[in-house]
Amino acid sequence: MKRILEPELMLDERQVRAYAEADFEIPHQDFINRLSTWVNEPGFSGTALDLGCGPGDISFRFAKAFPLSKLHAVDGSQPMLNIAQAALIPDLATRLHFIQGLLPTVILPQSDYEIIFSNSVLHHLPDPQALWQTIKNYAIPGTRIIIMDLLRPANLAVAQKMVQDYTANEPDILQRDFYHSLLAAFSIEEISTQLAQADLQLQVEQISDRHVFITGVIR
């Protein structure tokens, strides 16, 4: 099945609100658990970069998991960032900074980061190199990379079944968005080709029927 693009940004207020209010407890915490296990440094005190933070749920979870860290979290959707900013409590305001910008042209407060991570942004991008080039722009030797995203199903019937299996109890707008995201996702082979084109030596692993986990250390 060929990839079918979806809009790069969530800008519609109703769509943004539905996404922000959805229950992503299990997948988001699973991402943080996997990231924490892979980083294996609970006392991490450097600065990390979250690419495609949306309404900030994973950003907040990262800040909680690494209480000595600082985090710069980027998203292209100002409505998403408005929700994230509204949820930012004073105790985190000195450690967590939300930034509006598009990949790969976003200008960040630092020239490099010790951890760069992203969850579910790759499939939104018309050109996947926007993500990989941003990583190259802000990584140095030793930077740890952790990416998770959707995998494109084999056909429309499989995508429709996944919507029923995983989002049957969610609002129609979220079911529709999940379906479109599945169609816009990449295959393992495509991601491996992207990484080779970007000259990034990262490991690519399928971790569920619909998720890929990409990790590595920049050399």
N, C-alpha and C positions, 0 to 999 in steps of 0.2 A: 504494500500500500504506500503510495506517495504521500509525502508530508503536505498537510494543508495548513497554511499560516493562520494564526489568530492575531488580534490586535496586540501590539507590543506592550501597551500600557492599559491599566485599569483606571479609567477616569470618570466613568459614570457613577454618580453618588450612590445610587441604589445598589449597583454591583459591588462597589467598594464596601459599603456597609454590610452587605450580605456576607462577603468574604471575611470581613473583620469579626463578624459575630458567629461564624461557623466554628464548629468544634474540631479543632485540629490537634487536640491534646496528644493523641497517640502518635501520629506521624511526626509532629514537631518535636516531641520529647524523644522519640526514637532517633531523630536526626542528632539532637544534642547528645544523647547517650553514645551514639556511634562516634561523633566528633570527639567527645571527651575520652573515650577509650583509645581512639587513634592518637590524639595529642598526648595523652598519658602524662599530663603535667597539671594537676589541680592547683598548684601554686603559680600558674602562669600570670605574669605581671606586666607583660608587654601590651602592645596595641594590635587589635585584630580589625579586619575589614569584612563587613557583611554586604555582599553585592545582591541587590534585589530584595530588600528587607520587608517590603509591603507594609502592613500595619504594625510591624515591630515585634510580633510574638516571639519569634526565634531570637531576635536581638535581646529581648528581655531575659529569655531563658539562658542565653550564653552569659550575660552579665551576672546572672545568679550562680551559674555553674563555675564561673571563674571570677570570684569576688575581688581579686586584686588587679584585674585587667581593665583596659580601656577599649572602647569599641566605636568605630566609625561605621555607620549603617547607611547605605545608599539606596535610593529608589527614584525612578523617573516620574512616579505619580505623586503630585502634591496632595491630592485627596487622601491617598494612603498615608503619607507622612503626617498629615494633619491629625489622623487618628492615633498614630504612633506617638506624636508629640504630646497629645492630650493625655496619654496614659503614662507619660514619663514622670515618675515620682522624684521629689527633690533629692533623695538619697542616691539616685542613679544619674542625676543630671550632670554631675562632674565627671562621670565615666563613660556616658553613652551620648553620642552626638549623631543626630539624624541629618542627612545631606541629600538635597534634591539634585539629580543629575542623570544624564543618559550615558550608557556605556558605548564606546570606550572614551568619550570625550570629557567625562566628569573630571573636575579638578578637586583633588582631595587635600586635606590639611597636612598630610605627610607624604614623603616621597617613597616610602616603603613600609611594609607591615610584616609582622612575624607570623601571623595566621591570616589567611584569606579563605572565606567560606561563602557558600551560596546554596540556597535551597529553592528549587523550582523556578529559576529564572531563565535557564538555558532555552527551554522550549518556547518562551515568549519572544525570543530574538529572531528577527528576519535573517540576520547574519550571525551565526554562532561565534564567529571570530571576535565579535564585540566583547564577549565574555573572556575568551582566552587571551586576547590582546590586553585587556584591562589587567588581568592577572600578571601578564608579563611586565606591564608598565610599572606595577607597584610591588612586585616581588623581588627579593634578592636571594642569594644563596642561603639556604637554611629556612626560608619561608615555607610554612606547612599549608598545603592546599586541601580543602575538603569541599566537594561538590556533590549534591544529590539532586536528581531530577527524574522526570517521568520517562518511560520508554514507550515508543509508538507501537501499538498492537499490530498484529499481522493483517487485520482487516476490520471493516466497519462493524461486523457482527461481534467480534471480540471486544471492540471498544464499547459497544452498547451494553454488552453483558457486564463489563467492568463498572459502568455507570450504575447498573442495577445492583451489583454486588456491594459496591462501596459507598454509594451516595443516595440510596433509595429513600432514606429518611430525611434528606436535606431538601431545602427549597429548590424549586424548579430552576431558578437562576444559577444555583451552584451546580446542579446536575448538568445543565447546558455548558457551563464553563469548564467543568471537568472533562466532558466529552470533547469539546474543542481543544482543550489542552492535550489530551491523548493523541488527537490527530496531528497536532503541531509538534509533538515530541520527536526525538531522534532515535535511531536504532543504535545498538552497541557498535556496529561496524562504522556507522557514520561518525559517532563520537570519537572512535579510535583514529579515523581519518582526519578529523578536525585537529586532534592533538598532535598528530604527526605534522600537519601543515603549520601548526603554531610552534613546532619544535619544543613541545612540552612533554616530558617523560613522566606521565602520571599513570596510575593503575586504574583500570576500569572493571568494575564488578557488578553484575546483576544481583540484587539483593531481594527482589520479590518479583511477582509477575508483572509489575508495572514501574519498578524503580531501579535506577542505576546509581552506584556510589563510586565516586572518583576521588582518589587520594594520591598524595605524593609530597616529596620535599624537593624544592628547587635546588639544583646543583650549580 
